[in-house]
Amino acid sequence: AMTLAQLIAQFRREADDAVAPYFFSDSAVTDWLNEAVDEACVRSLLIKDWSTSAVCNIAITAGTSTYSTHASIINITRAEFFATGDAETDGDVLGQVTEHYLDAREAGWRTRTERPVFYIHHDTKIRFGCLPETDGTLKLEVNRLPLAPMALTTDTPEFAAKHHRHLVAWALHRAFSIPDTEVIDPARSSRSEAEFTRMFGLRMDATIRREHETDVPHHNRAVWL
């Protein structure tokens, strides 16, 4: 694994900025490297979590359908509802859908009281497709961002070490896009961004990501002319 100090050193070598006074401060490079970590997680979904209680467990209150989700969550890959008193094997796996899906197929879902079957995930909230009839716990499996940015020189990215050195490409992209006549280099910025994209993929449009997450079947609709 590479530490923050090692990542900054690699950046300075590749940016030809290894001798003080530096063009780019350590604090600026640290910010860009933390951006790179987040960007890599969003693009490649590198961190999977099902065990961090603060992220993955939500206490459910009977009659309340909407809850805030942890700020680190990118998407939800599984949601299981356990009513209070359920054994660990008695949870119900919920289907992720949209309001449109429920409006078309589950009339009155907003006010109906029952054991949850569906949920809707918006960026910062999760909503049941009913009013839950009992208290309980919602247990999630998610892809997420790091729980904290790198700050100490000994900190390392939370995902696998094989990805670490490629984070510098994003920092180089950001550094050489600064509108300063001494450092701006659009061609180098573009090359570095392309290298980062080659390693971690394109950033998926938020709407497309939501469509991929949901369990709603997609059908072609016939149009009669």
VMD Tcl script that draws the C-alpha trace (Angstrom):
set ca {
  {0.00 0.00 0.00}
  {1.11 3.57 -0.70}
  {0.91 6.18 2.03}
  {-0.16 9.76 1.45}
  {3.49 10.80 1.73}
  {4.48 8.31 -0.99}
  {1.66 9.44 -3.26}
  {2.70 13.08 -2.87}
  {6.31 12.11 -3.63}
  {5.23 10.26 -6.78}
  {3.19 13.28 -7.84}
  {6.20 15.57 -7.40}
  {8.40 13.29 -9.49}
  {5.88 13.07 -12.31}
  {5.02 16.78 -12.18}
  {8.72 17.84 -12.19}
  {8.01 19.67 -8.95}
  {10.45 17.93 -6.61}
  {12.48 20.93 -5.43}
  {11.24 23.57 -2.99}
  {9.77 26.12 -3.33}
  {7.10 23.98 -4.98}
  {4.61 25.09 -7.61}
  {1.99 22.92 -5.88}
  {1.61 22.87 -2.09}
  {1.33 19.64 -0.13}
  {-2.18 20.66 0.95}
  {-3.31 21.17 -2.65}
  {-1.82 17.83 -3.76}
  {-3.48 16.11 -0.79}
  {-6.84 17.58 -1.80}
  {-6.39 16.34 -5.38}
  {-5.38 12.87 -4.20}
  {-8.46 12.66 -1.98}
  {-10.55 13.77 -4.96}
  {-8.89 10.97 -6.93}
  {-9.82 8.40 -4.28}
  {-13.45 9.51 -4.32}
  {-13.54 9.65 -8.11}
  {-12.07 6.15 -8.39}
  {-14.69 4.84 -5.95}
  {-17.55 6.42 -7.89}
  {-16.30 5.16 -11.24}
  {-15.15 1.66 -10.27}
  {-17.14 0.98 -7.07}
  {-13.98 -0.11 -5.30}
  {-15.28 -0.20 -1.71}
  {-18.03 -2.71 -0.85}
  {-19.42 -2.61 2.70}
  {-21.95 -4.75 4.54}
  {-20.52 -4.65 8.06}
  {-19.95 -1.03 9.13}
  {-22.95 -0.46 11.40}
  {-23.08 3.33 10.98}
  {-23.22 2.90 7.20}
  {-25.17 -0.31 6.74}
  {-27.74 -0.47 9.56}
  {-30.77 1.84 9.79}
  {-33.15 1.71 12.76}
  {-36.73 1.58 11.47}
  {-39.75 2.98 13.30}
  {-43.25 1.68 12.60}
  {-45.24 4.14 10.51}
  {-42.21 6.06 9.23}
  {-41.31 5.37 5.60}
  {-38.33 7.68 4.87}
  {-34.82 7.66 6.36}
  {-31.52 9.38 5.72}
  {-28.65 7.26 4.42}
  {-24.98 7.58 5.30}
  {-23.19 10.29 3.33}
  {-20.57 7.84 2.04}
  {-23.03 5.62 0.16}
  {-22.76 5.64 -3.64}
  {-25.33 2.92 -4.29}
  {-27.17 0.14 -2.52}
  {-26.75 -3.42 -3.82}
  {-28.93 -5.21 -1.24}
  {-31.42 -4.19 1.42}
  {-32.90 -6.61 3.96}
  {-35.58 -5.72 6.49}
  {-35.65 -7.37 9.90}
  {-38.68 -6.70 12.07}
  {-37.91 -6.37 15.77}
  {-37.63 -9.89 17.17}
  {-36.77 -11.52 13.83}
  {-33.99 -14.07 13.83}
  {-30.96 -13.33 11.64}
  {-32.33 -15.70 9.02}
  {-35.82 -14.18 8.94}
  {-35.15 -10.92 7.11}
  {-36.93 -9.97 3.88}
  {-34.79 -8.91 0.91}
  {-36.44 -5.84 -0.59}
  {-36.70 -4.88 -4.25}
  {-35.29 -1.51 -5.29}
  {-37.80 0.32 -7.48}
  {-38.94 3.83 -8.40}
  {-41.96 5.92 -7.43}
  {-43.17 5.57 -11.01}
  {-43.06 1.77 -10.73}
  {-45.07 1.80 -7.49}
  {-47.58 4.35 -8.80}
  {-48.26 2.10 -11.78}
  {-48.50 -1.19 -9.87}
  {-49.12 -0.56 -6.17}
  {-51.97 1.92 -5.80}
  {-52.06 3.56 -2.37}
  {-48.51 2.52 -1.48}
  {-47.75 5.84 0.22}
  {-50.36 5.29 2.94}
  {-50.62 1.49 3.11}
  {-49.28 -0.12 6.31}
  {-47.58 -3.49 5.90}
  {-44.23 -5.27 6.10}
  {-41.92 -3.63 3.54}
  {-41.43 -5.29 0.16}
  {-39.94 -2.43 -1.89}
  {-37.68 0.55 -1.33}
  {-36.64 3.62 -3.30}
  {-33.14 5.06 -3.02}
  {-32.50 8.73 -3.64}
  {-29.07 10.30 -3.19}
  {-29.38 10.90 0.56}
  {-32.56 9.05 1.53}
  {-34.22 5.66 1.40}
  {-38.00 5.31 1.28}
  {-40.12 2.19 1.77}
  {-42.92 1.37 -0.64}
  {-45.33 1.43 2.32}
  {-45.55 2.50 5.94}
  {-43.71 -0.23 7.88}
  {-46.06 -2.03 10.26}
  {-43.38 -2.74 12.88}
  {-40.13 -1.37 14.22}
  {-37.03 -3.09 12.93}
  {-33.65 -2.77 11.28}
  {-32.78 -2.27 7.63}
  {-29.46 -3.93 6.80}
  {-27.73 -2.71 3.66}
  {-24.92 -3.84 1.39}
  {-23.45 -0.83 -0.38}
  {-20.72 0.62 -2.51}
  {-19.34 3.67 -0.78}
  {-16.71 6.38 -0.58}
  {-13.97 6.29 2.10}
  {-15.23 7.10 5.57}
  {-12.57 9.80 6.01}
  {-10.12 11.58 3.68}
  {-6.39 10.99 3.92}
  {-4.84 13.59 6.22}
  {-1.82 12.08 8.00}
  {1.28 11.29 5.94}
  {0.88 7.63 6.98}
  {-2.74 7.35 5.79}
  {-3.45 5.06 2.84}
  {-6.42 4.74 0.46}
  {-9.08 2.36 1.75}
  {-9.12 0.14 -1.34}
  {-6.61 -2.37 -2.75}
  {-2.96 -1.32 -3.09}
  {-2.83 -2.23 -6.80}
  {-4.91 0.88 -7.56}
  {-2.96 3.39 -5.48}
  {-0.28 4.59 -7.90}
  {-2.89 5.35 -10.57}
  {-4.47 8.01 -8.32}
  {-1.62 10.38 -9.16}
  {-2.95 10.75 -12.71}
  {-5.99 12.62 -11.37}
  {-3.82 14.92 -9.26}
  {-1.71 15.70 -12.34}
  {-4.86 16.42 -14.34}
  {-6.02 18.88 -11.67}
  {-2.61 20.48 -11.22}
  {-2.01 21.21 -14.91}
  {-5.51 22.59 -15.41}
  {-4.89 25.50 -13.01}
  {-5.32 28.79 -14.95}
  {-1.84 30.05 -14.11}
  {0.59 30.91 -16.88}
  {3.44 29.22 -15.01}
  {1.83 25.81 -14.66}
  {-1.16 25.49 -16.97}
  {-0.68 22.73 -19.54}
  {-4.01 21.69 -21.08}
  {-2.48 18.89 -23.15}
  {-0.79 17.29 -20.13}
  {-3.93 17.76 -18.04}
  {-5.98 16.02 -20.73}
  {-3.50 13.14 -21.07}
  {-3.50 12.60 -17.31}
  {-7.29 12.62 -17.14}
  {-7.41 10.08 -19.99}
  {-4.93 7.85 -18.12}
  {-7.09 8.02 -14.98}
  {-10.18 7.16 -17.04}
  {-8.36 4.25 -18.66}
  {-7.69 2.78 -15.22}
  {-10.99 3.55 -13.46}
  {-13.54 4.03 -16.25}
  {-15.92 6.84 -17.09}
  {-18.11 8.46 -14.45}
  {-21.63 7.08 -14.92}
  {-24.45 9.58 -15.30}
  {-26.48 9.69 -12.05}
  {-29.76 8.93 -13.83}
  {-28.28 5.90 -15.60}
  {-26.82 4.65 -12.30}
  {-30.24 4.82 -10.64}
  {-31.75 2.86 -13.53}
  {-29.06 0.19 -13.14}
  {-29.72 -0.07 -9.40}
  {-33.46 -0.65 -9.60}
  {-35.15 -4.01 -10.04}
  {-37.72 -2.56 -12.45}
  {-37.93 -4.62 -15.65}
  {-37.28 -2.58 -18.78}
  {-39.55 -3.09 -21.80}
  {-39.76 -1.56 -25.25}
  {-43.07 0.21 -25.70}
  {-44.86 -0.23 -29.02}
  {-46.00 2.97 -30.74}
  {-48.81 2.65 -33.30}
  {-48.73 5.19 -36.10}
}
mol new
graphics top color blue
foreach p $ca { graphics top sphere $p radius 0.5 }
foreach p [lrange $ca 0 end-1] q [lrange $ca 1 end] { graphics top cylinder $p $q radius 0.2 }
display resetview
